[in-house]
Amino acid sequence: MPEEKYAFHASRWTAGNLFFPVRIEITRQHVIRIKPRLVGSDEESIAIAKVASVNIRTGWIWSDIRIDSSGGSNPITSHGHRKQDARQIRDLIERFQREQ
């Protein structure tokens, strides 16, 4: 059975995302922030069970997302997502936490 995975890409029209836009992937086990580079990528992840809060800051068009960990590690932050995507990220995390 394939793993349920959702991917959300930041807009290329926002700062820092022109050539290599940030991608947030959500699975039943992890929230992963992937920042592609010319060679390779930088990845940060937090286990779904360790997510303490999801903060969404909306502007006129784009939203900033901060996902805090209860384990004391640095939060996952990303900007340039559509408002609808930011809300869906929060809803998926909450749903997966309830199911555990």
Secondary structure, 3 states (H helix, E strand, C coil): CCCCEEEEECCCCCCCCCCCCCEEEEECCEEEEEEECCCCEEEEEEEHHHEEEEEEEECCCEEEEEEEECCCCCCEEEEEEEHHHHHHHHHHHHHHHHHC
